[in-house]
Amino acid sequence: MTSEKSRPFRLLVVDDEPIVGRRLQQVFSKLGLEVAVFTRGGPALAAMAERPFDVVVTDLKMEGMDGMEVLAQVRRRSPRTKVIIITGYAEQETARAAFSQGAFAFIAKPFRLDELKRAVLRALEDEPAGPRNGAPP
């Protein structure tokens, strides 16, 4: 799966559970996406500063920088990047806050992989035409 600029779509996964990151990397790599996985928000955002990502999937509850802060930083740095929050702490108030801050989707753990796949693919299809992630045309 490639972008209109003929590079693979890029997915950034941030989850403090390494097994979740490994599994998502396997699943989405098979779909043709370029996947980077991090267990902490800071290093993930540093990677994002080096190259654009089309979609970010982040856990909500993590030590240090939580998923809401990852969402805020991504929205500030790369407004076109879609952010999907996954969490074992799915409360209606938290979901509302995430959407009000620009989250594309909010998915409760445990989730079915096909549910997350659909959300990621929808996020990629929702990509506007033209330059992406602040990259020059």
N, C-alpha and C positions, 0 to 999 in steps of 0.2 A: 504494500500500500504506500503510494507516494503522493507527495503534494504537487500542486500546480507548478512548482519550481523544480520539479523532478528530483527531489531528495526525499528520502523516507520521512514520513511523519515522525515526530519525536515525542516520546512520552516520558515524563519524569515521575517516578514513584518515590514517595517519602513515607516510610512506615518503620517504626522502631522494632517491629518484629521481622527479623531477617527472612524467615520462612515465607512471609507474605510477599515481600519484595522479590524473592527468587521465583515464586510461583507466578506472579504477575509478569515478570520478565519472560519466563517461558511462554506463557499464553500469548502475550502481545508481540513477541518476536516472531512467533509462528504466523502472525497476521501480517508481517512485513513492516512493523514499526521498529524504529530505533528506540531502545528502552535504556534509561539510566535509572539506577536504584540507589537510594540513600536511606540511612537509618536516622538521620538528623536533619533538621531544617536548614541550619546554617550552611553546611557543605552543599546541600541541594541548591540553595539559592546562589552560591558561588558558581556552581556549574552552569546555572541558568544565565549568569552574567557573561559567561564565555561563549555560549551558543544558545540560540532560541529553541524553545520547546513549544509544541502546539497544545499539549494537554498536560496538566499536572494532576496526579492522583495522590492525595495526602491523607494520612491518618489524622484524626482530630486530637487525640490525647497522646502527647509525646513529651518526654523530658526536655527541658530547655524551651525551644521554640515549638509552640503547639500548632495545630493545623489552621487555626484562625489567623495566627500571625503569618504563617506561610501564605495563606490566601491573601491577606492584606499586602504583603510584600510583592507577590506575583501580580496582583491587580495594579499596584503602583508602578512596577517596573515594566510590565508587559501586558497592557490592557486587553490585547486580543487573545492571550493564552487562556484557555478554559481550565477551570479548577473544579475537580470532583473530590468531595470530602467523603471518606469512608470512616465509620466509627462504630465502636461497640457501645457508645454512649449516645444513642440516637434519641434525643429529646426534642419535642416540637419547638420549644423556645430556641434551642441551639440551631436547629434547621432553619428557622426563620431568620436568625441572626446571620447565618452563613449566606443565605440567599440575598439578604439585604446588603451584604458586603460584596456580592457579585459571584457567588459560587454558581457553577453550571448545574451541578447535581449534588445530592446528599444521600448517601447509601449506608444503611445500617449493616453492621457485621452481626452475625455471619451472613455474607451475601453469596448468591450464586454467581459463578464466574460469568455466565451468559448475561446476567443483569449488568455487571460492570462493563462487559464488552459492548453491550448495546449503548450504554451511556458514553463510553469513549468514542465509539463510531458516530453517534449523534453529534458529539462535540466537534469531531473532525469535519463532519458534513456541514455544520453550522459556520464553518470558517468563512469569513468574508473574502471576496476577491481582492486582489491587489497585494501590496506588501504585507508581510506577516510579522507579528511579534516585534514591531518597531524596526524591522530590517529595511534598508533602503530598497527601492524598486530595482 
